[in-house]
Amino acid sequence: MSAGTAWWNHVVGVDDVFTRENGTRTFAVSELMVRPPWRKTGTAELLHEELLRERPEERATLLVDSRHHRVHALYETWGYEAVGRTKPFDDAPVMTAMVRIPAAAVQS
């Protein structure tokens, strides 16, 4: 995320220090999908882990519809933690903002 990103603007529950971006702090995961034949096979997690494996950022973030409890729980098993809630635009559902520190960043 670039410095000055609007990603965090409507997230309730996080402070200014947490949301401060510099262009290399946070990678945003958006729209990870797998086709029906590969759902519930672990493919989404494998793709996600490969996506983050060599990312230089210290953390990753994503938004999940707050009504989708099973998806929220799945992301928790992938190491994400809920940090706040947001409604990024007027006709959007309330979303949970989640953050994870990728293993590569922890090992650095």
PyRosetta script that sets phi, psi and omega in degrees:
from pyrosetta import init, pose_from_sequence

init()
pose = pose_from_sequence("MSAGTAWWNHVVGVDDVFTRENGTRTFAVSELMVRPPWRKTGTAELLHEELLRERPEERATLLVDSRHHRVHALYETWGYEAVGRTKPFDDAPVMTAMVRIPAAAVQS")
pose.set_psi(1, 138.1)
pose.set_omega(1, -179.4)
pose.set_phi(2, -79.4)
pose.set_psi(2, 158.3)
pose.set_omega(2, 173.6)
pose.set_phi(3, -59.0)
pose.set_psi(3, 137.7)
pose.set_omega(3, 179.7)
pose.set_phi(4, 82.8)
pose.set_psi(4, 8.6)
pose.set_omega(4, 179.0)
pose.set_phi(5, -58.0)
pose.set_psi(5, 150.1)
pose.set_omega(5, 177.6)
pose.set_phi(6, -89.7)
pose.set_psi(6, -0.1)
pose.set_omega(6, -175.8)
pose.set_phi(7, -49.8)
pose.set_psi(7, -45.0)
pose.set_omega(7, -174.4)
pose.set_phi(8, -90.9)
pose.set_psi(8, -3.8)
pose.set_omega(8, -170.7)
pose.set_phi(9, -54.0)
pose.set_psi(9, -36.7)
pose.set_omega(9, -176.0)
pose.set_phi(10, -108.9)
pose.set_psi(10, 8.8)
pose.set_omega(10, -179.7)
pose.set_phi(11, -78.1)
pose.set_psi(11, 122.0)
pose.set_omega(11, 178.2)
pose.set_phi(12, -95.7)
pose.set_psi(12, 131.1)
pose.set_omega(12, 177.0)
pose.set_phi(13, 114.8)
pose.set_psi(13, 0.5)
pose.set_omega(13, 178.6)
pose.set_phi(14, -124.4)
pose.set_psi(14, 149.9)
pose.set_omega(14, -178.4)
pose.set_phi(15, -99.3)
pose.set_psi(15, 175.5)
pose.set_omega(15, -176.5)
pose.set_phi(16, -62.6)
pose.set_psi(16, -34.4)
pose.set_omega(16, 179.5)
pose.set_phi(17, -67.6)
pose.set_psi(17, -42.4)
pose.set_omega(17, -179.9)
pose.set_phi(18, -62.8)
pose.set_psi(18, -37.1)
pose.set_omega(18, -173.9)
pose.set_phi(19, -92.3)
pose.set_psi(19, -1.9)
pose.set_omega(19, -178.8)
pose.set_phi(20, -69.1)
pose.set_psi(20, 121.4)
pose.set_omega(20, -179.1)
pose.set_phi(21, -111.8)
pose.set_psi(21, 149.9)
pose.set_omega(21, -179.3)
pose.set_phi(22, -129.5)
pose.set_psi(22, 6.5)
pose.set_omega(22, -178.7)
pose.set_phi(23, 98.2)
pose.set_psi(23, -14.7)
pose.set_omega(23, 179.3)
pose.set_phi(24, -133.3)
pose.set_psi(24, 4.2)
pose.set_omega(24, -175.1)
pose.set_phi(25, -82.8)
pose.set_psi(25, -43.9)
pose.set_omega(25, -170.3)
pose.set_phi(26, -131.9)
pose.set_psi(26, 135.9)
pose.set_omega(26, 173.6)
pose.set_phi(27, -107.3)
pose.set_psi(27, 129.1)
pose.set_omega(27, 179.9)
pose.set_phi(28, -97.2)
pose.set_psi(28, 123.9)
pose.set_omega(28, 175.5)
pose.set_phi(29, -91.0)
pose.set_psi(29, 129.4)
pose.set_omega(29, -177.8)
pose.set_phi(30, -138.8)
pose.set_psi(30, 130.4)
pose.set_omega(30, 172.0)
pose.set_phi(31, 59.8)
pose.set_psi(31, 52.2)
pose.set_omega(31, 172.3)
pose.set_phi(32, -80.6)
pose.set_psi(32, 117.6)
pose.set_omega(32, -179.1)
pose.set_phi(33, -136.1)
pose.set_psi(33, 150.4)
pose.set_omega(33, 170.8)
pose.set_phi(34, -126.7)
pose.set_psi(34, 149.4)
pose.set_omega(34, -179.9)
pose.set_phi(35, -69.4)
pose.set_psi(35, 152.8)
pose.set_omega(35, -175.1)
pose.set_phi(36, -47.0)
pose.set_psi(36, -42.3)
pose.set_omega(36, -178.3)
pose.set_phi(37, -61.3)
pose.set_psi(37, -22.2)
pose.set_omega(37, -177.3)
pose.set_phi(38, -104.7)
pose.set_psi(38, 3.2)
pose.set_omega(38, 177.4)
pose.set_phi(39, -71.1)
pose.set_psi(39, 147.8)
pose.set_omega(39, -179.7)
pose.set_phi(40, 62.1)
pose.set_psi(40, 28.7)
pose.set_omega(40, 177.3)
pose.set_phi(41, -116.5)
pose.set_psi(41, -3.5)
pose.set_omega(41, -175.5)
pose.set_phi(42, 90.9)
pose.set_psi(42, -1.0)
pose.set_omega(42, -177.8)
pose.set_phi(43, -63.1)
pose.set_psi(43, -42.0)
pose.set_omega(43, 179.7)
pose.set_phi(44, -60.1)
pose.set_psi(44, -43.8)
pose.set_omega(44, 179.3)
pose.set_phi(45, -65.5)
pose.set_psi(45, -41.0)
pose.set_omega(45, 177.5)
pose.set_phi(46, -61.2)
pose.set_psi(46, -44.9)
pose.set_omega(46, 177.7)
pose.set_phi(47, -62.0)
pose.set_psi(47, -43.5)
pose.set_omega(47, -179.8)
pose.set_phi(48, -61.7)
pose.set_psi(48, -46.9)
pose.set_omega(48, -178.9)
pose.set_phi(49, -64.0)
pose.set_psi(49, -39.6)
pose.set_omega(49, 178.4)
pose.set_phi(50, -65.7)
pose.set_psi(50, -40.4)
pose.set_omega(50, 178.1)
pose.set_phi(51, -58.5)
pose.set_psi(51, -42.2)
pose.set_omega(51, -176.5)
pose.set_phi(52, -88.1)
pose.set_psi(52, -16.0)
pose.set_omega(52, -169.5)
pose.set_phi(53, -49.5)
pose.set_psi(53, -45.8)
pose.set_omega(53, -177.0)
pose.set_phi(54, -116.4)
pose.set_psi(54, 21.0)
pose.set_omega(54, 177.6)
pose.set_phi(55, -67.4)
pose.set_psi(55, 139.2)
pose.set_omega(55, -179.9)
pose.set_phi(56, -82.1)
pose.set_psi(56, -15.5)
pose.set_omega(56, -176.4)
pose.set_phi(57, -67.0)
pose.set_psi(57, 156.0)
pose.set_omega(57, -179.2)
pose.set_phi(58, -81.4)
pose.set_psi(58, -12.2)
pose.set_omega(58, -179.7)
pose.set_phi(59, -157.8)
pose.set_psi(59, 164.5)
pose.set_omega(59, 175.4)
pose.set_phi(60, -124.6)
pose.set_psi(60, 152.6)
pose.set_omega(60, 178.5)
pose.set_phi(61, -137.4)
pose.set_psi(61, 155.7)
pose.set_omega(61, 174.4)
pose.set_phi(62, -154.3)
pose.set_psi(62, 165.2)
pose.set_omega(62, 176.0)
pose.set_phi(63, -116.1)
pose.set_psi(63, 140.9)
pose.set_omega(63, 176.2)
pose.set_phi(64, -132.6)
pose.set_psi(64, 137.7)
pose.set_omega(64, 177.0)
pose.set_phi(65, -55.1)
pose.set_psi(65, 123.8)
pose.set_omega(65, -175.8)
pose.set_phi(66, -61.9)
pose.set_psi(66, -18.1)
pose.set_omega(66, 178.7)
pose.set_phi(67, -82.5)
pose.set_psi(67, -12.9)
pose.set_omega(67, -176.5)
pose.set_phi(68, -95.3)
pose.set_psi(68, 76.3)
pose.set_omega(68, -174.0)
pose.set_phi(69, -62.2)
pose.set_psi(69, -35.9)
pose.set_omega(69, -179.2)
pose.set_phi(70, -69.2)
pose.set_psi(70, -37.6)
pose.set_omega(70, 178.1)
pose.set_phi(71, -68.4)
pose.set_psi(71, -41.5)
pose.set_omega(71, 176.7)
pose.set_phi(72, -57.6)
pose.set_psi(72, -47.4)
pose.set_omega(72, -179.9)
pose.set_phi(73, -64.0)
pose.set_psi(73, -37.7)
pose.set_omega(73, 177.5)
pose.set_phi(74, -61.0)
pose.set_psi(74, -47.4)
pose.set_omega(74, 179.8)
pose.set_phi(75, -62.4)
pose.set_psi(75, -32.4)
pose.set_omega(75, 175.5)
pose.set_phi(76, -63.4)
pose.set_psi(76, -38.1)
pose.set_omega(76, 177.9)
pose.set_phi(77, -67.0)
pose.set_psi(77, -21.0)
pose.set_omega(77, 176.9)
pose.set_phi(78, -87.1)
pose.set_psi(78, 1.9)
pose.set_omega(78, 176.7)
pose.set_phi(79, 100.8)
pose.set_psi(79, 5.7)
pose.set_omega(79, 178.8)
pose.set_phi(80, -83.6)
pose.set_psi(80, 150.6)
pose.set_omega(80, 174.7)
pose.set_phi(81, -126.6)
pose.set_psi(81, 139.8)
pose.set_omega(81, 175.7)
pose.set_phi(82, -70.0)
pose.set_psi(82, 134.8)
pose.set_omega(82, -180.0)
pose.set_phi(83, -121.2)
pose.set_psi(83, -13.3)
pose.set_omega(83, -179.6)
pose.set_phi(84, 174.9)
pose.set_psi(84, -177.4)
pose.set_omega(84, 179.1)
pose.set_phi(85, -125.3)
pose.set_psi(85, 153.0)
pose.set_omega(85, -178.7)
pose.set_phi(86, -151.6)
pose.set_psi(86, 154.4)
pose.set_omega(86, 170.5)
pose.set_phi(87, -128.4)
pose.set_psi(87, 87.7)
pose.set_omega(87, -168.0)
pose.set_phi(88, -62.6)
pose.set_psi(88, -23.4)
pose.set_omega(88, 174.9)
pose.set_phi(89, -151.7)
pose.set_psi(89, 163.2)
pose.set_omega(89, -169.4)
pose.set_phi(90, -51.1)
pose.set_psi(90, -45.0)
pose.set_omega(90, -176.6)
pose.set_phi(91, -98.3)
pose.set_psi(91, 16.1)
pose.set_omega(91, 177.2)
pose.set_phi(92, -82.8)
pose.set_psi(92, 153.0)
pose.set_omega(92, 171.8)
pose.set_phi(93, -73.5)
pose.set_psi(93, 166.3)
pose.set_omega(93, 173.2)
pose.set_phi(94, -70.5)
pose.set_psi(94, 128.5)
pose.set_omega(94, -177.0)
pose.set_phi(95, -113.3)
pose.set_psi(95, 149.6)
pose.set_omega(95, 171.9)
pose.set_phi(96, -96.5)
pose.set_psi(96, 125.5)
pose.set_omega(96, 174.5)
pose.set_phi(97, -85.4)
pose.set_psi(97, 127.9)
pose.set_omega(97, -179.1)
pose.set_phi(98, -123.9)
pose.set_psi(98, 149.2)
pose.set_omega(98, -178.7)
pose.set_phi(99, -134.6)
pose.set_psi(99, 146.0)
pose.set_omega(99, 176.6)
pose.set_phi(100, -140.9)
pose.set_psi(100, 142.3)
pose.set_omega(100, 173.0)
pose.set_phi(101, -94.9)
pose.set_psi(101, 112.2)
pose.set_omega(101, -178.8)
pose.set_phi(102, -60.5)
pose.set_psi(102, 148.1)
pose.set_omega(102, -178.6)
pose.set_phi(103, -55.2)
pose.set_psi(103, -39.0)
pose.set_omega(103, -179.0)
pose.set_phi(104, -61.8)
pose.set_psi(104, -36.9)
pose.set_omega(104, 180.0)
pose.set_phi(105, -71.7)
pose.set_psi(105, -35.4)
pose.set_omega(105, -179.9)
pose.set_phi(106, -68.3)
pose.set_psi(106, -37.3)
pose.set_omega(106, -177.8)
pose.set_phi(107, -75.5)
pose.set_psi(107, -19.3)
pose.set_omega(107, -178.0)
pose.set_phi(108, -68.6)
pose.dump_pdb("model.pdb")
